[in-house]
Amino acid sequence: MCTLEKRGNIYILTLTGTDDHRLNPNLLDALNSSLRHLHTVPTSPSSVLITTAHGKFFSNGYDLAWATQQSSPSPATALPRFQLMSSKFRSVISNLISLPMPTIAAVTGHASAAGFIFALTHDFVLMRRDRGFLYMSEVDIGLVISEWFDSILKCKIGDFSVRREVVLMAAKLTAEMAVERRIVYSAHDSAEKTVEAAVVLAEELVSRGWDGHVYGKNRLVVLNEVMDKIGFDETVEGQNGDNTNKLSKL
């Protein structure tokens, strides 16, 4: 599922294995366990979290196959599973946003849909340029994006024309495209170099000696719109029946 390694004041959270790291309850529980642990570590001296992944994918989003595998003949039976994934993912994002330290996503492969949101929620996103793309797939697969996803996109991507490209045109953005659009902090030549660059950035952030709790509280202010929205996911809690029907077709 995932591992959490401590290197001095740097924590490295790695999604392990060579699958596409779909966000099912087992992986989400493992991520939440690691993040909850980081909430208990001392904030002085300051620390930094790097999140990365093995294999071709950083994360390919929600595990829709798991959500729908028992949905026939009624699509409504998929809804409780999707609600469970949504609830656990929202907990992951809440724990990440409130973490008392800077966070860096070292995106070493494809990051799609909820996987893109997971990466984007980090304070800094570094990405390999030789493989992988950022991709909000909802319009391509017939799902309506949730409002709390959109709130993260608004907070992280200030240019509406870029958000339109990402959400309404389902653009598949390479690292260089994402750097040009100011979504990604920097691009690097391989997975190894991406992680190495993340470590260099983490060391620089650690050297600033910031108080982790103050840093985390400032992040909460910056992302207050996300925290206002994240408590409720309208696409899986009864306000939008279309998504329930679409899930049965995936």
Secondary structure, DSSP 4 states (H G I P E B T S, - for coil): -EEEEEETTEEEEEE-SSS---B-HHHHHHHHHHHHHHTTS--SS--EEEEEESSSEEE--B-HHHHHTT--S-GGGGHHHHHHHHHHHHHHHHHHHT-SS-EEEEE-SEEETHHHHHHHTSSEEEEESSS--EE--HHHHT-PPPHHHHHHHHHH---HHHHIIIIIS--EE-HHHHHHTTSSSEEESSHHHHHHHHHHHHHHHHHTT--HHHHHHHHHHHTHHHHHHTT--TTTTTS-HHHHHHHTT-
